[in-house]
Amino acid sequence: MSLPNHGANPHRLFAQLGIKQPSNILDFSENVNPAGAPDFIKNDWGNFLPLLQRYPDPEGEPFLSTVANYHGISTESIVLGNGAAEIFSLLATYFRGNNAIIVHPTFSEYEATLKGNDVEIQHVICEDIASWKLPLDELQHAMQNADVLYLCTPNNPTGVLPPKKDIQQLIASAKSANCSIVLDEAFIDFVDEGESFINAVTQNPHLIIVRSMTKMYAIAGIRLGYMVASSEVSNEIQRLAPHWHINGLAAEIGAHCLSKEQDVFRQQACEYAAKMRMRFQVFLRENNCLVTDSVTNYVSFQLPNSEQSKAFFMYLLERGIVLRHTENFIGMEGAWFRVGMKAPEAMERLEEAMTQWFQVNSSL
Ligand SMILES: Cc1ncc(COP(=O)(O)O)c(C=O)c1O
């Protein structure tokens, strides 16, 4: 079965499977903040409209300075992106023809962008998916012959954040192996800013941190992200970016998103994600599923009998419930599903449908 490589856009999934899309669908395959975007976007929309007519600031202001203030870093160390996706594309160009390590199962864009730039890839798989425990010895060994290591922290799709000391150890090894290390912190907003390694960049010129504005602020459509690295690396990567690549609306909205006024929005999103995820993890374990040790706003699970995965996926699709399949995640190969946390009613509908499935299928 050939399925889309990303979550969200469920109409593509139904079209690819040749199934008529039910009129009322619940999409758990995307994992942005279920609260939606902050209220100011709707309330101030009229004030943003004039930005459509103007060329944006070429440096992405006012977002650039806001990111610098938010993290207490220099603008020189920041490169803005048309989504974190653009940053990955720029990084792949930067590492063109090099040798990279990717730790799986993980976000597919690392491989997609690197492959397009003739980067040779060493695939390292975390065998224990539920704990996503990093094979530190293997990674340290692999770094001896690599130019860059990509690590997703917290990881997509497991939601696991490796212990801080493990990441610190890898950063230290990367330094001595003269290997760069890219940490994708697209989902760290749902955990704690204190877990971010952005402030370690000044002491570690090999470290590159990628952040997305999509997930916490539910603004996937306007495309905004950034990376933080030493000013030397950032300058080189900035030179690869097209002029005016940060649209004016995104720069303005992104600056408001990171303001102090959104502290409550951020805090509520973290609390909600944690509460719903823990509830759902309990539900899954009660039904004998294998569950990832996620700390963020999504979780992955495997059925007690993973041979039933395809039938289970189709059963839910026919009821208008879309999960993120894992066919294209190395190490998962369709045996797991990822679920983004949604509103309580949607979570209840999912649990009801799954309970019905378990009642009929758990003894098979
Ligand atoms: C781990 C991870 N990093 C980065 C991205 C890209 O985010 P953006 O929407 O900012 O391009 C995604 C999108 O799904 C993701 O899952």
The ligand as an SDF file (V2000), in Angstrom:
LIG
                    3D

 16 16  0  0  0  0  0  0  0  0999 V2000
   10.1470   16.8120   13.7110 C   0  0  0  0  0  0  0  0  0  0  0  0
    9.7420   17.8430   12.7210 C   0  0  0  0  0  0  0  0  0  0  0  0
   10.6100   18.7940   12.3880 N   0  0  0  0  0  0  0  0  0  0  0  0
   10.2880   19.7530   11.5110 C   0  0  0  0  0  0  0  0  0  0  0  0
    9.0600   19.7670   10.8870 C   0  0  0  0  0  0  0  0  0  0  0  0
    8.7550   20.8310    9.8790 C   0  0  0  0  0  0  0  0  0  0  0  0
    8.0730   21.8600   10.4940 O   0  0  0  0  0  0  0  0  0  0  0  0
    7.6430   23.1790    9.7180 P   0  0  0  0  0  0  0  0  0  0  0  0
    6.1680   23.1580    9.6370 O   0  0  0  0  0  0  0  0  0  0  0  0
    8.1570   24.3080   10.5610 O   0  0  0  0  0  0  0  0  0  0  0  0
    8.2680   23.1510    8.3800 O   0  0  0  0  0  0  0  0  0  0  0  0
    8.1250   18.7810   11.1860 C   0  0  0  0  0  0  0  0  0  0  0  0
    6.8060   18.7690   10.5260 C   0  0  0  0  0  0  0  0  0  0  0  0
    6.0220   17.8780   10.6380 O   0  0  0  0  0  0  0  0  0  0  0  0
    8.4700   17.7960   12.1310 C   0  0  0  0  0  0  0  0  0  0  0  0
    7.6210   16.8260   12.4650 O   0  0  0  0  0  0  0  0  0  0  0  0
  1  2  1  0
  2  3  1  0
  2 15  2  0
  3  4  2  0
  4  5  1  0
  5  6  1  0
  5 12  2  0
  6  7  1  0
  7  8  1  0
  8  9  2  0
  8 10  1  0
  8 11  1  0
 12 13  1  0
 12 15  1  0
 13 14  2  0
 15 16  1  0
M  END
$$$$
